[in-house]
Amino acid sequence: MSKTLWLTVFGVVLGAVAGWFYWSQWGCTAGCSITGSPINSTLYGGFMGGLLLNSVRKEKKKEQPTNTN
């Protein structure tokens, strides 16, 4: 598996744990669509964590063609 995929999976797991922790400590009990439910908060956190760590990747340098005249 590539390094980018591992970072994305790690971000999803870390974000899901953070989402659940946020719900358990500060989540509201009524009227909130994301933090009102532990499942919604966990899924949202996992999604955001995956997006965040998926965007952190090193781009490969492209070799510049040499001009031989």
PQR file of N, CA, C, O and H, with PARSE charges and radii, in Angstrom:
ATOM      1  N   MET A   1       0.841  -1.178   0.000 -0.4000 1.5000
ATOM      2  CA  MET A   1       0.000   0.000   0.000 -0.0000 2.0000
ATOM      3  C   MET A   1       0.888   1.244   0.000  0.5500 1.7000
ATOM      4  O   MET A   1       1.967   1.261   0.592 -0.5500 1.4000
ATOM      5  N   SER A   2       0.413   2.256  -0.664 -0.4000 1.5000
ATOM      6  CA  SER A   2       1.226   3.455  -0.786 -0.0000 2.0000
ATOM      7  C   SER A   2       1.174   4.280   0.501  0.5500 1.7000
ATOM      8  O   SER A   2       0.293   4.113   1.345 -0.5500 1.4000
ATOM      9  H   SER A   2      -0.464   2.242  -1.145  0.4000 1.0000
ATOM     10  N   LYS A   3       2.134   5.156   0.610 -0.4000 1.5000
ATOM     11  CA  LYS A   3       2.237   6.007   1.794 -0.0000 2.0000
ATOM     12  C   LYS A   3       1.044   6.946   1.917  0.5500 1.7000
ATOM     13  O   LYS A   3       0.589   7.234   3.024 -0.5500 1.4000
ATOM     14  H   LYS A   3       2.849   5.292  -0.075  0.4000 1.0000
ATOM     15  N   THR A   4       0.537   7.425   0.787 -0.4000 1.5000
ATOM     16  CA  THR A   4      -0.618   8.320   0.802 -0.0000 2.0000
ATOM     17  C   THR A   4      -1.850   7.614   1.331  0.5500 1.7000
ATOM     18  O   THR A   4      -2.632   8.200   2.081 -0.5500 1.4000
ATOM     19  H   THR A   4       0.906   7.191  -0.112  0.4000 1.0000
ATOM     20  N   LEU A   5      -2.029   6.359   0.946 -0.4000 1.5000
ATOM     21  CA  LEU A   5      -3.179   5.597   1.439 -0.0000 2.0000
ATOM     22  C   LEU A   5      -3.073   5.369   2.939  0.5500 1.7000
ATOM     23  O   LEU A   5      -4.070   5.479   3.652 -0.5500 1.4000
ATOM     24  H   LEU A   5      -1.395   5.884   0.337  0.4000 1.0000
ATOM     25  N   TRP A   6      -1.887   5.054   3.422 -0.4000 1.5000
ATOM     26  CA  TRP A   6      -1.705   4.866   4.866 -0.0000 2.0000
ATOM     27  C   TRP A   6      -1.990   6.152   5.631  0.5500 1.7000
ATOM     28  O   TRP A   6      -2.610   6.115   6.694 -0.5500 1.4000
ATOM     29  H   TRP A   6      -1.077   4.965   2.843  0.4000 1.0000
ATOM     30  N   LEU A   7      -1.546   7.283   5.102 -0.4000 1.5000
ATOM     31  CA  LEU A   7      -1.826   8.562   5.756 -0.0000 2.0000
ATOM     32  C   LEU A   7      -3.321   8.854   5.784  0.5500 1.7000
ATOM     33  O   LEU A   7      -3.838   9.366   6.777 -0.5500 1.4000
ATOM     34  H   LEU A   7      -1.042   7.312   4.239  0.4000 1.0000
ATOM     35  N   THR A   8      -4.013   8.530   4.703 -0.4000 1.5000
ATOM     36  CA  THR A   8      -5.454   8.759   4.649 -0.0000 2.0000
ATOM     37  C   THR A   8      -6.187   7.880   5.658  0.5500 1.7000
ATOM     38  O   THR A   8      -7.071   8.356   6.370 -0.5500 1.4000
ATOM     39  H   THR A   8      -3.593   8.114   3.897  0.4000 1.0000
ATOM     40  N   VAL A   9      -5.824   6.606   5.723 -0.4000 1.5000
ATOM     41  CA  VAL A   9      -6.461   5.687   6.677 -0.0000 2.0000
ATOM     42  C   VAL A   9      -6.187   6.140   8.109  0.5500 1.7000
ATOM     43  O   VAL A   9      -7.084   6.114   8.952 -0.5500 1.4000
ATOM     44  H   VAL A   9      -5.106   6.219   5.145  0.4000 1.0000
ATOM     45  N   PHE A  10      -4.963   6.551   8.384 -0.4000 1.5000
ATOM     46  CA  PHE A  10      -4.618   7.044   9.711 -0.0000 2.0000
ATOM     47  C   PHE A  10      -5.422   8.300  10.045  0.5500 1.7000
ATOM     48  O   PHE A  10      -5.866   8.476  11.179 -0.5500 1.4000
ATOM     49  H   PHE A  10      -4.234   6.573   7.699  0.4000 1.0000
ATOM     50  N   GLY A  11      -5.605   9.170   9.053 -0.4000 1.5000
ATOM     51  CA  GLY A  11      -6.391  10.385   9.260 -0.0000 2.0000
ATOM     52  C   GLY A  11      -7.850  10.076   9.547  0.5500 1.7000
ATOM     53  O   GLY A  11      -8.465  10.735  10.386 -0.5500 1.4000
ATOM     54  H   GLY A  11      -5.244   9.027   8.131  0.4000 1.0000
ATOM     55  N   VAL A  12      -8.416   9.083   8.865 -0.4000 1.5000
ATOM     56  CA  VAL A  12      -9.806   8.703   9.102 -0.0000 2.0000
ATOM     57  C   VAL A  12      -9.969   8.159  10.517  0.5500 1.7000
ATOM     58  O   VAL A  12     -10.912   8.527  11.218 -0.5500 1.4000
ATOM     59  H   VAL A  12      -7.917   8.548   8.184  0.4000 1.0000
ATOM     60  N   VAL A  13      -9.069   7.295  10.936 -0.4000 1.5000
ATOM     61  CA  VAL A  13      -9.161   6.717  12.282 -0.0000 2.0000
ATOM     62  C   VAL A  13      -8.970   7.794  13.340  0.5500 1.7000
ATOM     63  O   VAL A  13      -9.735   7.866  14.302 -0.5500 1.4000
ATOM     64  H   VAL A  13      -8.303   6.996  10.367  0.4000 1.0000
ATOM     65  N   LEU A  14      -7.970   8.618  13.168 -0.4000 1.5000
ATOM     66  CA  LEU A  14      -7.707   9.686  14.136 -0.0000 2.0000
ATOM     67  C   LEU A  14      -8.865  10.687  14.173  0.5500 1.7000
ATOM     68  O   LEU A  14      -9.260  11.134  15.250 -0.5500 1.4000
ATOM     69  H   LEU A  14      -7.349   8.559  12.386  0.4000 1.0000
ATOM     70  N   GLY A  15      -9.401  11.037  13.022 -0.4000 1.5000
ATOM     71  CA  GLY A  15     -10.533  11.956  12.972 -0.0000 2.0000
ATOM     72  C   GLY A  15     -11.789  11.362  13.591  0.5500 1.7000
ATOM     73  O   GLY A  15     -12.549  12.076  14.245 -0.5500 1.4000
ATOM     74  H   GLY A  15      -9.080  10.675  12.147  0.4000 1.0000
ATOM     75  N   ALA A  16     -12.020  10.062  13.395 -0.4000 1.5000
ATOM     76  CA  ALA A  16     -13.184   9.412  13.995 -0.0000 2.0000
ATOM     77  C   ALA A  16     -13.084   9.409  15.519  0.5500 1.7000
ATOM     78  O   ALA A  16     -14.072   9.657  16.210 -0.5500 1.4000
ATOM     79  H   ALA A  16     -11.402   9.482  12.864  0.4000 1.0000
ATOM     80  N   VAL A  17     -11.909   9.131  16.032 -0.4000 1.5000
ATOM     81  CA  VAL A  17     -11.714   9.166  17.490 -0.0000 2.0000
ATOM     82  C   VAL A  17     -11.907  10.589  18.008  0.5500 1.7000
ATOM     83  O   VAL A  17     -12.535  10.797  19.046 -0.5500 1.4000
ATOM     84  H   VAL A  17     -11.106   8.928  15.470  0.4000 1.0000
ATOM     85  N   ALA A  18     -11.372  11.552  17.294 -0.4000 1.5000
ATOM     86  CA  ALA A  18     -11.535  12.947  17.715 -0.0000 2.0000
ATOM     87  C   ALA A  18     -13.000  13.382  17.638  0.5500 1.7000
ATOM     88  O   ALA A  18     -13.470  14.120  18.504 -0.5500 1.4000
ATOM     89  H   ALA A  18     -10.861  11.383  16.451  0.4000 1.0000
ATOM     90  N   GLY A  19     -13.719  12.936  16.617 -0.4000 1.5000
ATOM     91  CA  GLY A  19     -15.134  13.266  16.499 -0.0000 2.0000
ATOM     92  C   GLY A  19     -15.962  12.675  17.634  0.5500 1.7000
ATOM     93  O   GLY A  19     -16.838  13.339  18.188 -0.5500 1.4000
ATOM     94  H   GLY A  19     -13.337  12.337  15.913  0.4000 1.0000
ATOM     95  N   TRP A  20     -15.678  11.426  17.971 -0.4000 1.5000
ATOM     96  CA  TRP A  20     -16.395  10.805  19.081 -0.0000 2.0000
ATOM     97  C   TRP A  20     -16.056  11.508  20.397  0.5500 1.7000
ATOM     98  O   TRP A  20     -16.940  11.747  21.219 -0.5500 1.4000
ATOM     99  H   TRP A  20     -14.967  10.886  17.521  0.4000 1.0000
ATOM    100  N   PHE A  21     -14.784  11.837  20.595 -0.4000 1.5000
ATOM    101  CA  PHE A  21     -14.370  12.528  21.819 -0.0000 2.0000
ATOM    102  C   PHE A  21     -15.039  13.894  21.915  0.5500 1.7000
ATOM    103  O   PHE A  21     -15.465  14.302  22.996 -0.5500 1.4000
ATOM    104  H   PHE A  21     -14.065  11.642  19.927  0.4000 1.0000
ATOM    105  N   TYR A  22     -15.131  14.596  20.803 -0.4000 1.5000
ATOM    106  CA  TYR A  22     -15.801  15.895  20.809 -0.0000 2.0000
ATOM    107  C   TYR A  22     -17.266  15.738  21.203  0.5500 1.7000
ATOM    108  O   TYR A  22     -17.787  16.517  22.000 -0.5500 1.4000
ATOM    109  H   TYR A  22     -14.784  14.265  19.925  0.4000 1.0000
ATOM    110  N   TRP A  23     -17.925  14.729  20.644 -0.4000 1.5000
ATOM    111  CA  TRP A  23     -19.326  14.491  20.994 -0.0000 2.0000
ATOM    112  C   TRP A  23     -19.470  14.169  22.483  0.5500 1.7000
ATOM    113  O   TRP A  23     -20.385  14.665  23.140 -0.5500 1.4000
ATOM    114  H   TRP A  23     -17.501  14.095  19.996  0.4000 1.0000
ATOM    115  N   SER A  24     -18.570  13.342  23.013 -0.4000 1.5000
ATOM    116  CA  SER A  24     -18.701  12.931  24.414 -0.0000 2.0000
ATOM    117  C   SER A  24     -18.418  14.064  25.395  0.5500 1.7000
ATOM    118  O   SER A  24     -18.944  14.046  26.507 -0.5500 1.4000
ATOM    119  H   SER A  24     -17.827  12.939  22.480  0.4000 1.0000
ATOM    120  N   GLN A  25     -17.609  15.042  25.022 -0.4000 1.5000
ATOM    121  CA  GLN A  25     -17.259  16.130  25.924 -0.0000 2.0000
ATOM    122  C   GLN A  25     -18.112  17.379  25.722  0.5500 1.7000
ATOM    123  O   GLN A  25     -18.563  17.978  26.698 -0.5500 1.4000
ATOM    124  H   GLN A  25     -17.181  15.056  24.118  0.4000 1.0000
ATOM    125  N   TRP A  26     -18.338  17.779  24.477 -0.4000 1.5000
ATOM    126  CA  TRP A  26     -18.993  19.048  24.214 -0.0000 2.0000
ATOM    127  C   TRP A  26     -20.208  18.966  23.294  0.5500 1.7000
ATOM    128  O   TRP A  26     -20.818  19.993  22.999 -0.5500 1.4000
ATOM    129  H   TRP A  26     -17.971  17.292  23.684  0.4000 1.0000
ATOM    130  N   GLY A  27     -20.567  17.790  22.841 -0.4000 1.5000
ATOM    131  CA  GLY A  27     -21.676  17.663  21.898 -0.0000 2.0000
ATOM    132  C   GLY A  27     -22.997  18.110  22.498  0.5500 1.7000
ATOM    133  O   GLY A  27     -23.219  17.959  23.700 -0.5500 1.4000
ATOM    134  H   GLY A  27     -20.071  16.955  23.081  0.4000 1.0000
ATOM    135  N   CYS A  28     -23.867  18.656  21.675 -0.4000 1.5000
ATOM    136  CA  CYS A  28     -25.154  19.115  22.177 -0.0000 2.0000
ATOM    137  C   CYS A  28     -26.154  17.957  22.183  0.5500 1.7000
ATOM    138  O   CYS A  28     -25.941  16.934  21.533 -0.5500 1.4000
ATOM    139  H   CYS A  28     -23.686  18.779  20.699  0.4000 1.0000
ATOM    140  N   THR A  29     -27.232  18.133  22.919 -0.4000 1.5000
ATOM    141  CA  THR A  29     -28.199  17.050  23.076 -0.0000 2.0000
ATOM    142  C   THR A  29     -29.380  17.170  22.131  0.5500 1.7000
ATOM    143  O   THR A  29     -30.029  16.162  21.853 -0.5500 1.4000
ATOM    144  H   THR A  29     -27.405  18.964  23.447  0.4000 1.0000
ATOM    145  N   ALA A  30     -29.686  18.341  21.632 -0.4000 1.5000
ATOM    146  CA  ALA A  30     -30.832  18.492  20.738 -0.0000 2.0000
ATOM    147  C   ALA A  30     -30.587  19.621  19.750  0.5500 1.7000
ATOM    148  O   ALA A  30     -30.028  20.660  20.101 -0.5500 1.4000
ATOM    149  H   ALA A  30     -29.159  19.160  21.858  0.4000 1.0000
ATOM    150  N   GLY A  31     -31.006  19.404  18.526 -0.4000 1.5000
ATOM    151  CA  GLY A  31     -30.962  20.467  17.538 -0.0000 2.0000
ATOM    152  C   GLY A  31     -29.690  20.563  16.729  0.5500 1.7000
ATOM    153  O   GLY A  31     -29.649  21.334  15.771 -0.5500 1.4000
ATOM    154  H   GLY A  31     -31.459  18.560  18.242  0.4000 1.0000
ATOM    155  N   CYS A  32     -28.669  19.836  17.057 -0.4000 1.5000
ATOM    156  CA  CYS A  32     -27.417  19.900  16.300 -0.0000 2.0000
ATOM    157  C   CYS A  32     -27.340  18.696  15.364  0.5500 1.7000
ATOM    158  O   CYS A  32     -27.490  17.553  15.795 -0.5500 1.4000
ATOM    159  H   CYS A  32     -28.702  19.210  17.836  0.4000 1.0000
ATOM    160  N   SER A  33     -27.111  18.958  14.102 -0.4000 1.5000
ATOM    161  CA  SER A  33     -27.111  17.851  13.153 -0.0000 2.0000
ATOM    162  C   SER A  33     -25.828  17.022  13.218  0.5500 1.7000
ATOM    163  O   SER A  33     -25.875  15.807  13.025 -0.5500 1.4000
ATOM    164  H   SER A  33     -26.989  19.887  13.752  0.4000 1.0000
ATOM    165  N   ILE A  34     -24.703  17.645  13.481 -0.4000 1.5000
ATOM    166  CA  ILE A  34     -23.446  16.891  13.498 -0.0000 2.0000
ATOM    167  C   ILE A  34     -23.108  16.411  14.904  0.5500 1.7000
ATOM    168  O   ILE A  34     -22.844  15.225  15.101 -0.5500 1.4000
ATOM    169  H   ILE A  34     -24.664  18.632  13.637  0.4000 1.0000
ATOM    170  N   THR A  35     -23.110  17.296  15.869 -0.4000 1.5000
ATOM    171  CA  THR A  35     -22.657  16.919  17.208 -0.0000 2.0000
ATOM    172  C   THR A  35     -23.778  16.402  18.099  0.5500 1.7000
ATOM    173  O   THR A  35     -23.533  16.115  19.270 -0.5500 1.4000
ATOM    174  H   THR A  35     -23.324  18.259  15.709  0.4000 1.0000
ATOM    175  N   GLY A  36     -24.977  16.277  17.596 -0.4000 1.5000
ATOM    176  CA  GLY A  36     -26.079  15.770  18.405 -0.0000 2.0000
ATOM    177  C   GLY A  36     -26.107  14.252  18.486  0.5500 1.7000
ATOM    178  O   GLY A  36     -26.782  13.699  19.354 -0.5500 1.4000
ATOM    179  H   GLY A  36     -25.176  16.511  16.644  0.4000 1.0000
ATOM    180  N   SER A  37     -25.406  13.581  17.621 -0.4000 1.5000
ATOM    181  CA  SER A  37     -25.387  12.127  17.575 -0.0000 2.0000
ATOM    182  C   SER A  37     -23.937  11.646  17.567  0.5500 1.7000
ATOM    183  O   SER A  37     -23.105  12.222  16.864 -0.5500 1.4000
ATOM    184  H   SER A  37     -24.858  14.030  16.916  0.4000 1.0000
ATOM    185  N   PRO A  38     -23.620  10.605  18.333 -0.5600 1.5000
ATOM    186  CA  PRO A  38     -22.232  10.117  18.312  0.2800 2.0000
ATOM    187  C   PRO A  38     -21.837   9.539  16.952  0.5500 1.7000
ATOM    188  O   PRO A  38     -20.674   9.628  16.556 -0.5500 1.4000
ATOM    189  N   ILE A  39     -22.785   8.954  16.242 -0.4000 1.5000
ATOM    190  CA  ILE A  39     -22.462   8.377  14.938 -0.0000 2.0000
ATOM    191  C   ILE A  39     -22.159   9.483  13.928  0.5500 1.7000
ATOM    192  O   ILE A  39     -21.175   9.399  13.192 -0.5500 1.4000
ATOM    193  H   ILE A  39     -23.729   8.882  16.563  0.4000 1.0000
ATOM    194  N   ASN A  40     -22.991  10.510  13.890 -0.4000 1.5000
ATOM    195  CA  ASN A  40     -22.742  11.619  12.960 -0.0000 2.0000
ATOM    196  C   ASN A  40     -21.427  12.318  13.264  0.5500 1.7000
ATOM    197  O   ASN A  40     -20.669  12.653  12.353 -0.5500 1.4000
ATOM    198  H   ASN A  40     -23.790  10.579  14.488  0.4000 1.0000
ATOM    199  N   SER A  41     -21.161  12.534  14.529 -0.4000 1.5000
ATOM    200  CA  SER A  41     -19.931  13.215  14.923 -0.0000 2.0000
ATOM    201  C   SER A  41     -18.700  12.374  14.574  0.5500 1.7000
ATOM    202  O   SER A  41     -17.688  12.912  14.124 -0.5500 1.4000
ATOM    203  H   SER A  41     -21.776  12.261  15.269  0.4000 1.0000
ATOM    204  N   THR A  42     -18.784  11.064  14.781 -0.4000 1.5000
ATOM    205  CA  THR A  42     -17.673  10.169  14.468 -0.0000 2.0000
ATOM    206  C   THR A  42     -17.438  10.101  12.965  0.5500 1.7000
ATOM    207  O   THR A  42     -16.293  10.161  12.518 -0.5500 1.4000
ATOM    208  H   THR A  42     -19.606  10.627  15.148  0.4000 1.0000
ATOM    209  N   LEU A  43     -18.499   9.977  12.181 -0.4000 1.5000
ATOM    210  CA  LEU A  43     -18.357   9.922  10.723 -0.0000 2.0000
ATOM    211  C   LEU A  43     -17.809  11.233  10.162  0.5500 1.7000
ATOM    212  O   LEU A  43     -16.946  11.225   9.284 -0.5500 1.4000
ATOM    213  H   LEU A  43     -19.430   9.928  12.544  0.4000 1.0000
ATOM    214  N   TYR A  44     -18.308  12.347  10.667 -0.4000 1.5000
ATOM    215  CA  TYR A  44     -17.832  13.649  10.210 -0.0000 2.0000
ATOM    216  C   TYR A  44     -16.351  13.833  10.563  0.5500 1.7000
ATOM    217  O   TYR A  44     -15.568  14.306   9.740 -0.5500 1.4000
ATOM    218  H   TYR A  44     -19.009  12.354  11.380  0.4000 1.0000
ATOM    219  N   GLY A  45     -15.975  13.460  11.781 -0.4000 1.5000
ATOM    220  CA  GLY A  45     -14.573  13.567  12.174 -0.0000 2.0000
ATOM    221  C   GLY A  45     -13.676  12.684  11.328  0.5500 1.7000
ATOM    222  O   GLY A  45     -12.581  13.098  10.949 -0.5500 1.4000
ATOM    223  H   GLY A  45     -16.611  13.076  12.450  0.4000 1.0000
ATOM    224  N   GLY A  46     -14.124  11.474  11.027 -0.4000 1.5000
ATOM    225  CA  GLY A  46     -13.345  10.583  10.172 -0.0000 2.0000
ATOM    226  C   GLY A  46     -13.183  11.137   8.771  0.5500 1.7000
ATOM    227  O   GLY A  46     -12.105  11.052   8.183 -0.5500 1.4000
ATOM    228  H   GLY A  46     -15.014  11.138  11.335  0.4000 1.0000
ATOM    229  N   PHE A  47     -14.249  11.703   8.238 -0.4000 1.5000
ATOM    230  CA  PHE A  47     -14.195  12.295   6.907 -0.0000 2.0000
ATOM    231  C   PHE A  47     -13.223  13.465   6.872  0.5500 1.7000
ATOM    232  O   PHE A  47     -12.400  13.564   5.961 -0.5500 1.4000
ATOM    233  H   PHE A  47     -15.125  11.772   8.716  0.4000 1.0000
ATOM    234  N   MET A  48     -13.311  14.346   7.853 -0.4000 1.5000
ATOM    235  CA  MET A  48     -12.434  15.509   7.898 -0.0000 2.0000
ATOM    236  C   MET A  48     -10.969  15.107   8.139  0.5500 1.7000
ATOM    237  O   MET A  48     -10.060  15.689   7.548 -0.5500 1.4000
ATOM    238  H   MET A  48     -13.979  14.266   8.593  0.4000 1.0000
ATOM    239  N   GLY A  49     -10.748  14.119   9.002 -0.4000 1.5000
ATOM    240  CA  GLY A  49      -9.382  13.651   9.233 -0.0000 2.0000
ATOM    241  C   GLY A  49      -8.769  13.029   7.996  0.5500 1.7000
ATOM    242  O   GLY A  49      -7.590  13.234   7.708 -0.5500 1.4000
ATOM    243  H   GLY A  49     -11.487  13.647   9.483  0.4000 1.0000
ATOM    244  N   GLY A  50      -9.578  12.261   7.257 -0.4000 1.5000
ATOM    245  CA  GLY A  50      -9.092  11.676   6.009 -0.0000 2.0000
ATOM    246  C   GLY A  50      -8.757  12.732   4.978  0.5500 1.7000
ATOM    247  O   GLY A  50      -7.741  12.633   4.290 -0.5500 1.4000
ATOM    248  H   GLY A  50     -10.535  12.094   7.491  0.4000 1.0000
ATOM    249  N   LEU A  51      -9.604  13.742   4.865 -0.4000 1.5000
ATOM    250  CA  LEU A  51      -9.318  14.824   3.920 -0.0000 2.0000
ATOM    251  C   LEU A  51      -8.064  15.593   4.307  0.5500 1.7000
ATOM    252  O   LEU A  51      -7.255  15.949   3.450 -0.5500 1.4000
ATOM    253  H   LEU A  51     -10.429  13.823   5.424  0.4000 1.0000
ATOM    254  N   LEU A  52      -7.909  15.846   5.594 -0.4000 1.5000
ATOM    255  CA  LEU A  52      -6.765  16.618   6.052 -0.0000 2.0000
ATOM    256  C   LEU A  52      -5.448  15.896   5.778  0.5500 1.7000
ATOM    257  O   LEU A  52      -4.523  16.481   5.215 -0.5500 1.4000
ATOM    258  H   LEU A  52      -8.566  15.556   6.290  0.4000 1.0000
ATOM    259  N   LEU A  53      -5.363  14.633   6.174 -0.4000 1.5000
ATOM    260  CA  LEU A  53      -4.097  13.931   5.985 -0.0000 2.0000
ATOM    261  C   LEU A  53      -3.898  13.463   4.551  0.5500 1.7000
ATOM    262  O   LEU A  53      -2.767  13.171   4.161 -0.5500 1.4000
ATOM    263  H   LEU A  53      -6.115  14.158   6.632  0.4000 1.0000
ATOM    264  N   ASN A  54      -4.946  13.383   3.764 -0.4000 1.5000
ATOM    265  CA  ASN A  54      -4.780  13.059   2.354 -0.0000 2.0000
ATOM    266  C   ASN A  54      -4.170  14.240   1.604  0.5500 1.7000
ATOM    267  O   ASN A  54      -3.501  14.045   0.589 -0.5500 1.4000
ATOM    268  H   ASN A  54      -5.865  13.620   4.081  0.4000 1.0000
ATOM    269  N   SER A  55      -4.387  15.436   2.079 -0.4000 1.5000
ATOM    270  CA  SER A  55      -3.846  16.608   1.404 -0.0000 2.0000
ATOM    271  C   SER A  55      -2.365  16.829   1.723  0.5500 1.7000
ATOM    272  O   SER A  55      -1.710  17.641   1.070 -0.5500 1.4000
ATOM    273  H   SER A  55      -4.931  15.595   2.903  0.4000 1.0000
ATOM    274  N   VAL A  56      -1.839  16.126   2.709 -0.4000 1.5000
ATOM    275  CA  VAL A  56      -0.431  16.257   3.080 -0.0000 2.0000
ATOM    276  C   VAL A  56       0.349  15.153   2.380  0.5500 1.7000
ATOM    277  O   VAL A  56       0.432  14.026   2.869 -0.5500 1.4000
ATOM    278  H   VAL A  56      -2.371  15.467   3.240  0.4000 1.0000
ATOM    279  N   ARG A  57       0.903  15.485   1.256 -0.4000 1.5000
ATOM    280  CA  ARG A  57       1.721  14.517   0.537 -0.0000 2.0000
ATOM    281  C   ARG A  57       2.811  15.243  -0.220  0.5500 1.7000
ATOM    282  O   ARG A  57       2.658  16.398  -0.617 -0.5500 1.4000
ATOM    283  H   ARG A  57       0.835  16.400   0.858  0.4000 1.0000
ATOM    284  N   LYS A  58       3.875  14.565  -0.404 -0.4000 1.5000
ATOM    285  CA  LYS A  58       5.015  15.150  -1.084 -0.0000 2.0000
ATOM    286  C   LYS A  58       4.875  14.883  -2.584  0.5500 1.7000
ATOM    287  O   LYS A  58       4.681  13.743  -3.008 -0.5500 1.4000
ATOM    288  H   LYS A  58       3.999  13.626  -0.082  0.4000 1.0000
ATOM    289  N   GLU A  59       4.973  15.924  -3.357 -0.4000 1.5000
ATOM    290  CA  GLU A  59       4.878  15.759  -4.801 -0.0000 2.0000
ATOM    291  C   GLU A  59       6.242  15.379  -5.359  0.5500 1.7000
ATOM    292  O   GLU A  59       7.277  15.888  -4.930 -0.5500 1.4000
ATOM    293  H   GLU A  59       5.130  16.849  -3.013  0.4000 1.0000
ATOM    294  N   LYS A  60       6.212  14.480  -6.317 -0.4000 1.5000
ATOM    295  CA  LYS A  60       7.452  14.053  -6.951 -0.0000 2.0000
ATOM    296  C   LYS A  60       7.924  15.132  -7.911  0.5500 1.7000
ATOM    297  O   LYS A  60       7.131  15.749  -8.622 -0.5500 1.4000
ATOM    298  H   LYS A  60       5.370  14.067  -6.665  0.4000 1.0000
ATOM    299  N   LYS A  61       9.221  15.343  -7.914 -0.4000 1.5000
ATOM    300  CA  LYS A  61       9.783  16.322  -8.832 -0.0000 2.0000
ATOM    301  C   LYS A  61       9.843  15.738 -10.224  0.5500 1.7000
ATOM    302  O   LYS A  61      10.278  14.603 -10.422 -0.5500 1.4000
ATOM    303  H   LYS A  61       9.865  14.842  -7.336  0.4000 1.0000
ATOM    304  N   LYS A  62       9.402  16.522 -11.182 -0.4000 1.5000
ATOM    305  CA  LYS A  62       9.484  16.093 -12.577 -0.0000 2.0000
ATOM    306  C   LYS A  62      10.828  16.536 -13.120  0.5500 1.7000
ATOM    307  O   LYS A  62      11.281  17.655 -12.878 -0.5500 1.4000
ATOM    308  H   LYS A  62       9.048  17.443 -11.022  0.4000 1.0000
ATOM    309  N   GLU A  63      11.452  15.636 -13.856 -0.4000 1.5000
ATOM    310  CA  GLU A  63      12.727  15.973 -14.453 -0.0000 2.0000
ATOM    311  C   GLU A  63      12.512  16.922 -15.624  0.5500 1.7000
ATOM    312  O   GLU A  63      11.647  16.706 -16.473 -0.5500 1.4000
ATOM    313  H   GLU A  63      11.084  14.728 -14.053  0.4000 1.0000
ATOM    314  N   GLN A  64      13.309  17.962 -15.645 -0.4000 1.5000
ATOM    315  CA  GLN A  64      13.233  18.935 -16.723 -0.0000 2.0000
ATOM    316  C   GLN A  64      13.989  18.360 -17.936  0.5500 1.7000
ATOM    317  O   GLN A  64      15.109  17.866 -17.803 -0.5500 1.4000
ATOM    318  H   GLN A  64      14.011  18.137 -14.955  0.4000 1.0000
ATOM    319  N   PRO A  65      13.373  18.433 -19.087 -0.5600 1.5000
ATOM    320  CA  PRO A  65      14.095  17.947 -20.268  0.2800 2.0000
ATOM    321  C   PRO A  65      15.274  18.862 -20.586  0.5500 1.7000
ATOM    322  O   PRO A  65      15.166  20.087 -20.528 -0.5500 1.4000
ATOM    323  N   THR A  66      16.377  18.250 -20.916 -0.4000 1.5000
ATOM    324  CA  THR A  66      17.559  19.049 -21.259 -0.0000 2.0000
ATOM    325  C   THR A  66      17.481  19.453 -22.717  0.5500 1.7000
ATOM    326  O   THR A  66      17.087  18.670 -23.581 -0.5500 1.4000
ATOM    327  H   THR A  66      16.464  17.255 -20.964  0.4000 1.0000
ATOM    328  N   ASN A  67      17.853  20.656 -22.961 -0.4000 1.5000
ATOM    329  CA  ASN A  67      17.799  21.202 -24.316 -0.0000 2.0000
ATOM    330  C   ASN A  67      19.182  21.080 -24.925  0.5500 1.7000
ATOM    331  O   ASN A  67      20.117  21.766 -24.512 -0.5500 1.4000
ATOM    332  H   ASN A  67      18.173  21.292 -22.259  0.4000 1.0000
ATOM    333  N   THR A  68      19.307  20.201 -25.908 -0.4000 1.5000
ATOM    334  CA  THR A  68      20.579  20.044 -26.596 -0.0000 2.0000
ATOM    335  C   THR A  68      20.436  20.553 -28.018  0.5500 1.7000
ATOM    336  O   THR A  68      19.808  19.920 -28.868 -0.5500 1.4000
ATOM    337  H   THR A  68      18.547  19.643 -26.243  0.4000 1.0000
ATOM    338  N   ASN A  69      21.023  21.689 -28.250 -0.4000 1.5000
ATOM    339  CA  ASN A  69      20.938  22.291 -29.591 -0.0000 2.0000
ATOM    340  C   ASN A  69      22.149  21.970 -30.400  0.5500 1.7000
ATOM    341  O   ASN A  69      22.252  22.392 -31.552 -0.5500 1.4000
ATOM    342  H   ASN A  69      21.533  22.202 -27.560  0.4000 1.0000
TER
END
